[in-house]
Amino acid sequence: MSTGNQNVSDRRETETAEAAHWDSVANRHREAFVARERQTTNDPLHDAHINAMGDIGDDLVLDLGCGMGLWATEYAAAGARVVALDVSSASVATTRERARRLGLEDRLLPVVASAHALPFRHRTFHAVSGHLILHHLDAETAGRELARILQPNGKAVFTENSARSGILMFARRFLCGRFGIPKWSTPDEYPLRKSDVVALTRPFATMEALYPKFDWFFLLNAKLFGFRNNRMNRLCGWLDRTIPAILPFLRRYAYYQVLILRR
Ligand SMILES: C[S@@+](CC[C@H](N)C(=O)[O-])C[C@H]1O[C@@H](n2cnc3c(N)ncnc32)[C@H](O)[C@@H]1O
């Protein structure tokens, strides 16, 4: 993510690279995602996101950076009319197939476009939802577009990563991609910095950040042990619950956050 106004050609280049990367992911995993069962959350992060969305009834909801449609189909199943938008055409095609398999195609419109130039009129949507999309975007442009297409009193809810923890960013910079530790990110993405959040939220009336989950040890476990060791899984889960319970001020250094933006 970049905080300032990236110039248009840099932005296009980033969008093209993102589309190519996520197209190849979607082409590899399409069948599994189409066949995957409905999301059962039971995860404090997802539960906080769904709570923040509130009662979406038959609202018009935009799922920004919908990927392979896991969340867009949930909102459609809950009764909302959903526009599922992504820059990756293979991801959007997978979302369309998944919606068809679940009998939700009447409630879900798949769209291939960039979040930097949303092809919708001003004040179209009641709500916007996004999972792990903001840190792929130019913050200022995305914030402006989101504020433009939301109705007055509309809200946008995002589950995002965060660059606030120096320890995690050190590990990301110097360890991931070395010593056999996997690196999963695309070259242009970087966890959300404070300056990104400021730029993104400028056109909004209010912004609230929640930290429902700590996840430092979850990440350590994922990277070093791939969740293969049950004892390690239990220990890491316990540490992630216990440390922020004893030292609550650490919560804001969690790797994931839920951001709630209101017009
Ligand atoms: C980490 S994936 C998350 C997908 C989905 N939200 C999920 O949680 O399963 C990030 C998604 O953002 C999309 N993306 C990246 N840049 C974008 C842009 N400029 N406009 C719209 N989507 C974009 C990618 O194609 C990819 O599907």
The ligand as a Gaussian input file, in Angstrom:
#p B3LYP/6-31G(d) Opt

LIG

0 1
 C       -5.474000     -11.129000       0.097000
 S       -6.639000     -11.222000      -1.230000
 C       -8.161000     -11.165000      -0.304000
 C       -9.336000     -11.749000      -1.051000
 C      -10.646000     -11.826000      -0.263000
 N      -11.065000     -10.532000       0.226000
 C      -10.550000     -12.810000       0.878000
 O      -10.450000     -12.388000       2.040000
 O      -10.583000     -14.019000       0.624000
 C       -6.519000      -9.583000      -1.920000
 C       -7.458000      -9.358000      -3.102000
 O       -7.378000      -7.983000      -3.467000
 C       -7.484000      -7.900000      -4.877000
 N       -6.950000      -6.603000      -5.344000
 C       -5.669000      -6.182000      -5.326000
 N       -5.584000      -4.924000      -5.832000
 C       -6.850000      -4.560000      -6.161000
 C       -7.428000      -3.383000      -6.730000
 N       -6.675000      -2.321000      -7.082000
 N       -8.763000      -3.346000      -6.917000
 C       -9.550000      -4.407000      -6.583000
 N       -9.052000      -5.551000      -6.074000
 C       -7.726000      -5.637000      -5.847000
 C       -6.697000      -9.106000      -5.352000
 O       -7.000000      -9.437000      -6.694000
 C       -7.119000     -10.167000      -4.337000
 O       -8.250000     -10.869000      -4.769000

